[in-house]
Amino acid sequence: MNNTIKSTTIIAIRRDNEIVIAGDGQVSFGATILKSGAKKVRRLGKNKEVIAGFAGSTADALTLFERLESKLEKHPGQLMRACVELAKDWRIDKYLRRLEAMMIVADKNISLLVSGNGDVIESDDGVLGIGSGGSYAISAAKALIQNTKLNSHEVATRSLNIAADICVYTNHNIVVEKIKL
């Protein structure tokens, strides 16, 4: 039995003049669900102008959120630069290098996936996903975007529900944060 903590699915949808980041609430330890209502999506920045979601270790993600907020203070209004600086630190710093998490962050201008490998990736089509059910949620979101007129909130919610039906580490307790563009 694998006794590692596994958690979550996060999806970002940029569509119809809004950006939405949504995540489920499940935290699992091996075959046991430890928590079903964890909040893995939150607002960051001085004016809460950035939304972020994480997959992976909660303590690690909270550390990364704090670091990102400090980078945003240094580089206000420059999410890409703040994320690149965070990714550099994440790769170089002995302590940060051991953190096991991924993040999706977005503001009015850009949506980014940030990882400990130094990746800072912008989506080509406005859809990003991470976590154990990330691939399922991305697939569902792309199909919904191509075949429906649902808004970004509805696409995010439905794609996470589809992922939750497939991925045992994802549940239907969904938290959504949105920014109007």
SULBELPE-V226053 format. One record per residue. N is the residue number from 0. RES is the residue in three letters. SS is DSSP state (alpha for helix, beta for strand, coil for the rest). OMEGA is omega in whole degrees, -180 to 180 (NA if undefined). Layout:
n->N res->RES ss->SS omega->OMEGA
n->N res->RES ss->SS omega->OMEGA
//
This chain:
n->0 res->MET ss->coil omega->-180
n->1 res->ASN ss->coil omega->-177
n->2 res->ASN ss->coil omega->173
n->3 res->THR ss->coil omega->178
n->4 res->ILE ss->beta omega->177
n->5 res->LYS ss->beta omega->180
n->6 res->SER ss->beta omega->140
n->7 res->THR ss->coil omega->171
n->8 res->THR ss->beta omega->178
n->9 res->ILE ss->beta omega->178
n->10 res->ILE ss->beta omega->174
n->11 res->ALA ss->beta omega->179
n->12 res->ILE ss->beta omega->175
n->13 res->ARG ss->beta omega->-175
n->14 res->ARG ss->beta omega->173
n->15 res->ASP ss->coil omega->175
n->16 res->ASN ss->coil omega->172
n->17 res->GLU ss->beta omega->173
n->18 res->ILE ss->beta omega->180
n->19 res->VAL ss->beta omega->168
n->20 res->ILE ss->beta omega->-178
n->21 res->ALA ss->beta omega->178
n->22 res->GLY ss->beta omega->177
n->23 res->ASP ss->coil omega->-174
n->24 res->GLY ss->coil omega->-174
n->25 res->GLN ss->coil omega->171
n->26 res->VAL ss->beta omega->-177
n->27 res->SER ss->beta omega->174
n->28 res->PHE ss->beta omega->-173
n->29 res->GLY ss->coil omega->180
n->30 res->ALA ss->coil omega->-176
n->31 res->THR ss->beta omega->174
n->32 res->ILE ss->beta omega->180
n->33 res->LEU ss->beta omega->-176
n->34 res->LYS ss->beta omega->-180
n->35 res->SER ss->coil omega->-176
n->36 res->GLY ss->coil omega->177
n->37 res->ALA ss->coil omega->178
n->38 res->LYS ss->coil omega->-175
n->39 res->LYS ss->coil omega->177
n->40 res->VAL ss->beta omega->-180
n->41 res->ARG ss->beta omega->179
n->42 res->ARG ss->beta omega->-179
n->43 res->LEU ss->beta omega->176
n->44 res->GLY ss->coil omega->-177
n->45 res->LYS ss->coil omega->-179
n->46 res->ASN ss->coil omega->-179
n->47 res->LYS ss->coil omega->-177
n->48 res->GLU ss->coil omega->180
n->49 res->VAL ss->beta omega->172
n->50 res->ILE ss->beta omega->-176
n->51 res->ALA ss->beta omega->175
n->52 res->GLY ss->beta omega->-178
n->53 res->PHE ss->beta omega->171
n->54 res->ALA ss->beta omega->-180
n->55 res->GLY ss->beta omega->-178
n->56 res->SER ss->coil omega->-177
n->57 res->THR ss->alpha omega->-179
n->58 res->ALA ss->alpha omega->179
n->59 res->ASP ss->alpha omega->-179
n->60 res->ALA ss->alpha omega->179
n->61 res->LEU ss->alpha omega->175
n->62 res->THR ss->alpha omega->180
n->63 res->LEU ss->alpha omega->176
n->64 res->PHE ss->alpha omega->179
n->65 res->GLU ss->alpha omega->179
n->66 res->ARG ss->alpha omega->179
n->67 res->LEU ss->alpha omega->178
n->68 res->GLU ss->alpha omega->178
n->69 res->SER ss->alpha omega->176
n->70 res->LYS ss->alpha omega->177
n->71 res->LEU ss->alpha omega->176
n->72 res->GLU ss->alpha omega->179
n->73 res->LYS ss->alpha omega->-176
n->74 res->HIS ss->coil omega->-176
n->75 res->PRO ss->coil omega->179
n->76 res->GLY ss->coil omega->-178
n->77 res->GLN ss->coil omega->-176
n->78 res->LEU ss->alpha omega->180
n->79 res->MET ss->alpha omega->-179
n->80 res->ARG ss->alpha omega->179
n->81 res->ALA ss->alpha omega->-180
n->82 res->CYS ss->alpha omega->177
n->83 res->VAL ss->alpha omega->178
n->84 res->GLU ss->alpha omega->177
n->85 res->LEU ss->alpha omega->-179
n->86 res->ALA ss->alpha omega->177
n->87 res->LYS ss->alpha omega->179
n->88 res->ASP ss->alpha omega->-178
n->89 res->TRP ss->alpha omega->-180
n->90 res->ARG ss->alpha omega->-172
n->91 res->ILE ss->alpha omega->-174
n->92 res->ASP ss->coil omega->-178
n->93 res->LYS ss->coil omega->-179
n->94 res->TYR ss->coil omega->-177
n->95 res->LEU ss->alpha omega->-177
n->96 res->ARG ss->alpha omega->-178
n->97 res->ARG ss->alpha omega->-178
n->98 res->LEU ss->coil omega->-178
n->99 res->GLU ss->coil omega->179
n->100 res->ALA ss->beta omega->171
n->101 res->MET ss->beta omega->-179
n->102 res->MET ss->beta omega->165
n->103 res->ILE ss->beta omega->180
n->104 res->VAL ss->beta omega->-178
n->105 res->ALA ss->beta omega->169
n->106 res->ASP ss->coil omega->-178
n->107 res->LYS ss->coil omega->-172
n->108 res->ASN ss->coil omega->-169
n->109 res->ILE ss->coil omega->173
n->110 res->SER ss->beta omega->-175
n->111 res->LEU ss->beta omega->168
n->112 res->LEU ss->beta omega->-178
n->113 res->VAL ss->beta omega->-180
n->114 res->SER ss->beta omega->179
n->115 res->GLY ss->coil omega->176
n->116 res->ASN ss->coil omega->-177
n->117 res->GLY ss->coil omega->-179
n->118 res->ASP ss->coil omega->169
n->119 res->VAL ss->beta omega->-169
n->120 res->ILE ss->beta omega->174
n->121 res->GLU ss->beta omega->180
n->122 res->SER ss->coil omega->175
n->123 res->ASP ss->coil omega->-172
n->124 res->ASP ss->coil omega->178
n->125 res->GLY ss->coil omega->180
n->126 res->VAL ss->beta omega->174
n->127 res->LEU ss->beta omega->177
n->128 res->GLY ss->beta omega->178
n->129 res->ILE ss->beta omega->176
n->130 res->GLY ss->beta omega->-174
n->131 res->SER ss->coil omega->178
n->132 res->GLY ss->coil omega->-177
n->133 res->GLY ss->alpha omega->-179
n->134 res->SER ss->alpha omega->178
n->135 res->TYR ss->alpha omega->-179
n->136 res->ALA ss->alpha omega->178
n->137 res->ILE ss->alpha omega->-180
n->138 res->SER ss->alpha omega->-180
n->139 res->ALA ss->alpha omega->-178
n->140 res->ALA ss->alpha omega->-180
n->141 res->LYS ss->alpha omega->178
n->142 res->ALA ss->alpha omega->179
n->143 res->LEU ss->alpha omega->180
n->144 res->ILE ss->alpha omega->-179
n->145 res->GLN ss->alpha omega->-170
n->146 res->ASN ss->alpha omega->179
n->147 res->THR ss->coil omega->175
n->148 res->LYS ss->coil omega->179
n->149 res->LEU ss->coil omega->176
n->150 res->ASN ss->coil omega->-174
n->151 res->SER ss->alpha omega->179
n->152 res->HIS ss->alpha omega->180
n->153 res->GLU ss->alpha omega->178
n->154 res->VAL ss->alpha omega->-179
n->155 res->ALA ss->alpha omega->-179
n->156 res->THR ss->alpha omega->-179
n->157 res->ARG ss->alpha omega->-180
n->158 res->SER ss->alpha omega->176
n->159 res->LEU ss->alpha omega->177
n->160 res->ASN ss->alpha omega->176
n->161 res->ILE ss->alpha omega->178
n->162 res->ALA ss->alpha omega->-180
n->163 res->ALA ss->alpha omega->177
n->164 res->ASP ss->alpha omega->-176
n->165 res->ILE ss->alpha omega->-173
n->166 res->CYS ss->coil omega->-178
n->167 res->VAL ss->coil omega->180
n->168 res->TYR ss->coil omega->-179
n->169 res->THR ss->coil omega->178
n->170 res->ASN ss->coil omega->-175
n->171 res->HIS ss->coil omega->176
n->172 res->ASN ss->coil omega->-170
n->173 res->ILE ss->coil omega->174
n->174 res->VAL ss->beta omega->-178
n->175 res->VAL ss->beta omega->171
n->176 res->GLU ss->beta omega->-174
n->177 res->LYS ss->beta omega->173
n->178 res->ILE ss->beta omega->173
n->179 res->LYS ss->beta omega->-179
n->180 res->LEU ss->coil omega->NA
//
